[in-house]
């Protein structure tokens, strides 16, 4: 299957799902509000019809154009996607009550919809509140130079049309307040859409980390080639770990790209060529928490990952847990390997967080 065919099928599938979702919302509104006026029904069909194509249309535009109208359109379309999800949840509750022959009046449905909208507004505000998660990690053979020192792990900012330089500055300020010795940026720094990448990355030049700032790519940096994203990161004084290892005052810091480690065979080959010294601690920066068994085999002591967003919106985190085999969020252990998967600092799709937190992670080494 060539890329054009795959893209067409993917877009068609997404649009079909969105049309079905809007149809379900339409049927709920007409049924439980008992709408019979044909003019009202026509307007409702037009409004929901336009909304059903808004996300796909905005997404296609966002990959090509970076302008105020496109940013506004894309932000509104992704925001509506989140509210649609919640309104559908309210609709499901309404139909369940109807199934059990419980009397449901328009006032009741209005209350359910109002609650859904209120939850959505909370989700929007909550997504902008980046919390600090603090970890104390004991590494074997930790050099004296790192005893009690800290590093910050931040991933999945998704800078682009929705979250811009202001959000980057907010995250940078929060990191600087922690006075880290090093900063590790774990991919999806950019959302992959059209944007002024150097301007988005510029706030990271203000990071105060004496042992440096290091970056590995995520899947969103590889939608249309990673070069422009890497150059923007370099311009902000971020060091790129392109399937490389660097000695960080006695710690072996390994950084691998998302693209090259999505395949088990390729990941294994990359790690075999690292010449890891098992007598020294190894920290692995890897965007996705897949293939942790391989990481453990190669003597990695601590793997820092992201990518999952912890599902971002309840109850998707339970699906995410299945997809990532239990490594979708938090600190886990596999043999001698510790894995921490961050929920990420930003959002993708609906700019909401419900049941999850946006976070940066401060790691104190013992």
C-alpha positions, -999 to +999 in steps of 0.1 A: +000+000+000+015+033-010+014+064+012-013+082-008-036+052-006-029+048+032-035+085+038-068+084+019-081+054+038-070+069+071-087+102+065-118+085+051-120+063+082-116+092+106-142+112+087-166+083+087-163+080+125-168+117+130-199+117+107-213+088+127-206+105+160-224+137+149-253+117+136-257+100+170-256+135+187-282+147+162-306+118+169-302+123+206-311+160+204-340+155+181-354+126+201-351+139+236-359+176+229-388+164+208-379+187+179-404+187+151-400+221+135-385+213+101-366+246+099-349+239+132-341+204+121-325+217+089-304+242+107-293+215+132-283+192+103-263+220+087-245+230+119-237+194+129-228+186+093-202+214+091-189+204+125-185+168+114-159+178+087-143+206+107-115+186+124-104+168+092-105+201+072-087+220+099-060+193+102-054+192+065-050+230+065-028+230+095-002+208+078+002+233+050-006+268+064+005+287+095-016+318+099-040+333+124-072+321+106-059+286+104-047+286+140-081+298+152-099+273+130-077+244+141-080+253+178-118+256+176-121+223+157-099+204+182-118+220+210-151+210+196-138+174+193-133+173+230-168+187+237-183+163+212-167+134+231-184+146+263-217+154+247-217+119+233-211+105+268-241+125+281-261+112+251-252+076+260-264+082+296-296+096+282-302+065+260-294+042+289-320+059+311-345+057+282-338+020+278-347+014+314-379+033+310-369+062+332-386+094+323-362+118+307-374+154+300-357+181+279-347+197+312-328+165+322-310+163+289-302+200+292-287+193+326-266+164+312-253+186+283-246+215+307-226+191+329-207+179+299-198+214+288-187+223+323-165+193+325-151+203+291-142+238+303-125+223+333-106+199+310-094+229+289-082+248+320-067+217+336-046+209+305-028+242+309-018+235+345+016+217+342+025+199+374+059+187+387+063+150+395+093+143+417+112+110+416+141+097+437+160+072+416+188+050+429+213+040+401+240+014+406+275+027+404+263+063+404+293+087+401+299+110+431+294+140+407+257+130+404+249+122+440+219+142+449+219+160+415+188+163+394+176+161+358+142+171+343+124+149+319+098+167+297+080+152+267+051+157+244+047+195+245+032+194+209+041+230+201+023+241+170-011+255+161-027+251+195+002+254+220+027+281+210+057+299+223+038+312+254+032+276+265+069+268+258+079+298+280+056+286+308+073+251+307+108+265+305+101+288+335+088+259+355+119+238+347+143+267+356+126+270+390+138+234+397+175+242+390+182+210+372+217+199+363+205+185+330+172+186+309+160+157+288+134+165+261+117+133+250+101+138+216+070+154+203+084+188+213+066+199+181+031+188+169+042+182+134+019+208+118+030+239+099+045+264+123+074+288+130+096+261+145+125+283+155+102+307+173+085+278+191+118+263+202+134+296+211+123+297+248+144+266+254+175+286+248+168+301+283+171+268+301+197+269+328+211+234+330+249+233+335+252+197+321+231+205+290+198+199+273+193+168+252+166+159+227+153+128+210+126+128+183+091+116+187+066+104+161+052+139+155+086+152+145+087+125+117+054+132+099+073+150+071+109+145+079+126+155+111+153+179+097+134+211+102+125+202+138+160+192+146+174+224+132+150+244+153+160+225+184+197+230+176+192+268+172+178+268+208+211+252+221+195+218+225+219+189+218+205+162+195+209+125+205+204+108+171+208+072+181+239+081+200+254+078+234+272+106+253+292+105+286+275+128+310+300+131+339+301+093+343+265+085+333+261+069+299+232+089+283+217+071+253+191+088+230+173+070+202+149+082+175+113+072+174+114+062+137+145+040+140+133+022+172+097+015+162+109-017+147+123-043+171+151-055+148+163-019+141+161-010+178+182-041+187+208-033+161+211+003+173+216-008+209+241-034+199+262-006+183+262+016+214+291-003+232+275+002+265+297-003+296+277-023+321+299-011+349+285+024+345+249+037+349+229+040+317+200+063+311+180+058+279+158+085+264+132+068+242+100+084+231+078+053+231+077+028+260+078-002+237+104-030+237+114-024+274+125-060+275+152-052+250+163-021+270+167-043+301+188-069+281+212-042+271+219-031+306+198+001+307+193+013+343+167+039+337+145+044+306+126+077+303+096+076+279+065+095+270+042+092+239+011+078+256-002+110+273-016+085+298-046+084+276-052+121+282-089+119+286-108+095+309-114+066+304-089+063+275-061+057+299-074+021+304-071+015+267-036+030+267-026+006+295-035-023+273-017-008+242+015-002+261+014-034+282+012-016+315+040+008+308+017+037+297+024+058+328+044+060+359+074+043+374+077+005+367+105-020+372+115-049+349+144-068+363+173-043+368+155-017+346+134+012+359+110+027+334+092+060+339+066+069+313+055+105+315+019+117+308+035+146+289+033+184+292+010+191+263-019+176+245-028+162+211-062+164+194-087+179+220-067+203+242-083+187+272-071+167+302-096+147+322-084+122+348-047+128+338-022+156+346+001+175+324+036+171+339+073+176+339+094+152+359+122+160+382+145+131+388+169+132+418+197+106+416+208+087+447 
